[in-house]
């Protein structure tokens, strides 16, 4: 891809020719009963339920529609990798979209990440795998090529909840950042299957870390629970506060296309735009905007706690989808190989194909 993404939303511009044949894992239910997991590496995904006629019709017309979900557990984040689209959530659930349908990814009951809620996910610059973090110090990576999940939980015996993760670099040579609710930011360097964790920092002075995004290898942004946005220009070596000036609502998520194109979503429909110098208020409805993904200055998506999906067009937010009684938590911009996807409460998955062509 032409634009290196160092973010949980990496590989948003991946085309069909570059994608792997599909995600790998074991099929199954949502873990509420009758679901079995293997102790070794995961196998190919099991037989799936075909997409129904309404979904096929919606895909053909490019409309947002509900996809059939393999779980009723809340999904908190969604990312695009070379192997497909993946989402993580409650009780350690990991689901993937492969060959036109969504299925659960399982590996081993012995992993600490199983059973712990996963709140955030990220892919490295080459989109080769899916990293995730969550409660009880959970950190792990799903490697589709090796068909395995590796567990790196509780580094330095830290078992607090990791709220956000950002990963850069390439397969088996990643830079990993994780942040928690105590304001601690931990950085690690992976070499093969080992991670060298560095000293903990508190760039936000102890405020809870909400979200993190690196639009380039060196430049990253970090949001906290006190309305602060921090920027690094040296891959986390130092952080300086750049806003959010005039923020009146709690921050929720960061969407950064480059160092001068940053959107920060918040409660009450607020979305703050930063051009590297000044801040501008924009609005996406009136509900909490939990998820946002920005491709460039004029292109992006956002989702809300009231089930609304918004499209960024010419700098303005326009509602393009609405799903009653569904709280959407995260959204990802798709491509020729993968649809736009938003996920949320009770396993909700809504999607739309950018070109109207189902994959």
Order of alpha helices (4+ residues) and beta strands (2+ residues): alpha-beta-beta-beta-beta-beta-beta-beta-beta-beta-beta-beta-beta-beta-beta-beta-beta-beta-beta-beta-beta-beta-beta-beta-beta-beta-beta-beta-beta
